[in-house]
């Protein structure tokens, strides 16, 4: 597997906000590291795209991952044939690098059988109704 395709991701099955726990503590205690390719390879059947809104809690540009609304999302390599689409508030363009913690977003994603979430599109919104 090529190094540029290696993206460390964490499994997270419960929203930390529901339990009032620290996100980093939750990830370190209840996570297993896998690669983006492992997640993609685990999806054998077609899955429906889902959508939700939430506040960006953390974002890791090097790993291309983020915690949004209590869930961990993986965004895949920038060189992917179907790269992540990002739209900033009031604009038709954006990038992962333009986003930061505290921003409210609408996210479109796929969920693997193991529960991993792979983001397809992030749209900055004024405020998320449900976090």
C-alpha positions as CSV (number, residue, x, y, z in Angstrom):
1,X,0.0,0.0,0.0
2,X,1.4,3.4,-0.9
3,X,2.3,5.7,1.9
4,X,0.2,8.6,0.5
5,X,-2.8,6.3,0.7
6,X,-2.2,5.5,4.4
7,X,-4.6,7.3,6.5
8,X,-4.9,6.4,10.1
9,X,-8.5,6.4,11.3
10,X,-10.2,5.5,14.5
11,X,-13.4,3.6,15.1
12,X,-15.9,5.4,17.3
13,X,-19.3,4.0,17.9
14,X,-20.8,6.3,20.5
15,X,-21.1,10.0,20.5
16,X,-18.9,11.3,23.3
17,X,-21.2,14.3,23.9
18,X,-23.9,11.9,25.1
19,X,-21.7,10.8,27.9
20,X,-19.9,14.1,28.5
21,X,-16.5,12.5,28.0
22,X,-13.4,14.1,26.4
23,X,-13.1,13.2,22.7
24,X,-9.4,12.5,22.8
25,X,-9.9,10.2,25.8
26,X,-12.8,8.4,24.1
27,X,-10.7,7.9,20.9
28,X,-7.7,6.6,22.8
29,X,-9.7,4.2,25.0
30,X,-12.2,2.8,22.4
31,X,-10.4,3.0,19.1
32,X,-8.5,0.7,16.7
33,X,-6.4,2.1,13.9
34,X,-7.2,1.1,10.4
35,X,-6.4,2.5,7.0
36,X,-8.7,4.3,4.6
37,X,-8.2,1.4,2.1
38,X,-9.3,-1.1,4.8
39,X,-12.5,0.8,5.3
40,X,-13.2,1.0,1.6
41,X,-12.4,-2.7,1.1
42,X,-14.8,-3.7,3.9
43,X,-17.8,-2.3,2.0
44,X,-19.0,-5.1,-0.2
45,X,-22.6,-4.0,-0.9
46,X,-23.9,-0.7,-2.0
47,X,-24.5,1.7,0.8
48,X,-26.8,4.7,0.9
49,X,-25.4,8.2,1.4
50,X,-26.5,9.7,4.7
51,X,-26.4,13.3,5.9
52,X,-26.3,15.1,9.2
53,X,-25.3,18.4,10.7
54,X,-22.9,19.1,13.5
55,X,-20.1,21.3,14.9
56,X,-16.5,20.5,13.9
57,X,-14.8,19.6,17.2
58,X,-11.3,18.6,15.9
59,X,-9.8,18.4,12.5
60,X,-6.5,16.6,11.5
61,X,-5.3,17.8,8.1
62,X,-2.4,15.4,7.9
63,X,-4.6,12.4,8.6
64,X,-7.6,13.9,6.7
65,X,-10.0,13.1,9.6
66,X,-12.3,15.1,11.8
67,X,-14.6,14.8,14.8
68,X,-18.0,16.3,13.9
69,X,-21.0,16.2,16.2
70,X,-19.4,13.4,18.3
71,X,-18.5,11.1,15.4
72,X,-15.2,10.5,13.7
73,X,-15.1,11.0,9.9
74,X,-12.4,10.0,7.3
75,X,-12.0,11.9,4.1
76,X,-9.6,9.8,2.0
77,X,-6.6,11.0,0.0
78,X,-6.8,14.3,-1.8
79,X,-5.7,12.4,-5.0
80,X,-8.7,10.1,-4.8
81,X,-10.8,9.8,-8.0
82,X,-13.8,11.1,-6.1
83,X,-12.2,13.6,-3.7
84,X,-14.0,15.3,-0.8
85,X,-16.1,18.3,-1.9
86,X,-16.1,21.3,0.5
87,X,-18.2,24.4,0.2
88,X,-17.7,27.4,2.5
89,X,-20.6,29.5,3.8
90,X,-22.1,31.5,0.8
91,X,-19.6,30.1,-1.7
92,X,-19.5,27.2,-4.2
93,X,-15.9,26.3,-3.3
94,X,-13.7,25.4,-0.4
95,X,-11.2,23.0,0.9
96,X,-10.6,20.9,4.0
97,X,-7.8,23.3,4.9
98,X,-10.2,26.2,5.1
99,X,-12.3,24.5,7.8
100,X,-11.6,24.8,11.5
101,X,-12.9,23.7,14.9
102,X,-16.1,25.4,15.9
103,X,-17.6,25.7,12.5
104,X,-21.0,24.2,11.9
105,X,-21.3,21.9,8.8
106,X,-23.6,19.7,7.0
107,X,-21.9,16.4,6.1
108,X,-22.8,13.8,3.5
109,X,-21.2,10.4,4.3
110,X,-21.2,6.7,3.8
111,X,-21.1,4.3,6.7
112,X,-19.1,1.0,6.5
113,X,-20.5,-2.2,8.0
114,X,-18.1,-1.7,11.0
115,X,-19.5,1.8,11.6
116,X,-16.7,3.9,10.1
117,X,-17.9,7.1,8.4
118,X,-16.4,8.3,5.2
119,X,-17.2,11.9,4.3
120,X,-18.0,12.8,0.7
121,X,-19.1,16.4,1.1
122,X,-18.8,19.1,3.7
123,X,-20.9,22.3,3.5
124,X,-20.4,25.1,6.1
125,X,-23.7,26.3,7.4
126,X,-24.7,29.2,9.7
127,X,-25.6,27.0,12.6
128,X,-26.5,23.3,13.1
129,X,-29.9,22.7,14.7
130,X,-28.9,19.4,16.2
131,X,-25.3,18.7,17.6
